Each structure stands twice: as structure tokens, then as C-alpha cells.
């Protein structure tokens, strides 16, 4: 579909995909994952862990958008050197937009009684849709998206979502020490669904 547009229209469409994708990711985090302590990997997963660990220091813990922004800043020069200005620019836009959406979209506890299975399914699917849209816009939200994109540059035969999945599993494993093994196992479902849904969206765009 994007191939039929002019260069200017194509760039606009790609940035709109990044805007929409980061909004969907923020909804997934604020409505499903953060309320139940799910660690989806990436810098947002680290942000959820930091928020939990700082609840005794900062009221309600350090907001997700703050940690996400702080972690992404030092990564920009790396991606600029390896992937060039155009990719770095989209990465900066993606990370700033995600932090913006996390700041303005409210934290919502949808269910009075947490259902970890439903949370992992809906959280993973919505996260995968958001990530897929961002990738269609040729951007990332920073964090392991950016690390995965860098690795994909050196290992192009491995899909970007699969590389992200490996990195996210590592971060999710750290969540075991904070939220316990039960929630961590459900978080792995989130990581799996995120990678597969985003992979299908990217494959569908090229078919």
C-alpha cells in the first residue's frame, strides 16, 4: 500500500504509523501490563520494574515515561553511528512519542480481580499490534526495539521481532526477582505474542 504513494506521502504515512503504534503500545502498558506487574521486556519492562522498586521512595514509583526517556537518551548516538541519521531520527521520534503517550494516557486498573491469563493475552496482542505499526513506519520506540534493529543490521536473516524476543526474554527474567515466577511466566506469554503478532503485521505488509 505504501509503495503506491509519493515519497512525501509515504514519509507522512510512516510517521503516522509510528504515532498510532506508540499510542497502542502505551494503552497496552497502562491498561493491561503495568497494573498487573507484567514485564514485557524492552525499556518499558525495565521501567515497570523500576516503578515497583521505587514505590517506597517516590509516590506510586517513578513514572514509566520518565524511565523510558532516561534510558533511551544515551542510546541515540549509538544508533546514529550504526544505522544513520534517518533511522536515528525515527527512533528519537518513536521514543519521545511513547514517553508522551505514557505521560498522557492514564493508568487504568480494568479488572478488580486480576486475571493474569487475560492480561497476558490482551496485553501481548495489543503490544504486538503497536510494535508492528511502529516497524511498518520504519521506526522503533528505542530500547530493545533499537537494539534489535542494530542486531538485525548484522544478522538480517533473523527477523527483527525474533531478535527482540530474545532480548525481551532476558529482561523478563529479571522480573522474576521483583514480581515472582508466576507473573514472570505470564510475561513470557506477552513477549511471545508481541513478537509473533508484530511479525505477522510486517509479513502481511510485504505480501
Secondary structure, DSSP 8 states (H G I E B T S, - for coil): -GGGS-HHHHHHHHHHHHHHHHHHHHHHIIIIITTTT---SHHHHHHHHHHHHTTTTSTT-S-HHHHHHHHHHTTHHHHHHHH-HHHHHHHHHHHHHHHHHHHHS------SS--HHHHHHHHHHHHHHHHHHHHHTT---SHHHHHHHHHHHH-TTS-HHHHHHHHHHHHHHHHHHHH-HHHHHHHHHHHHHHHHHHHHHHHHHH-
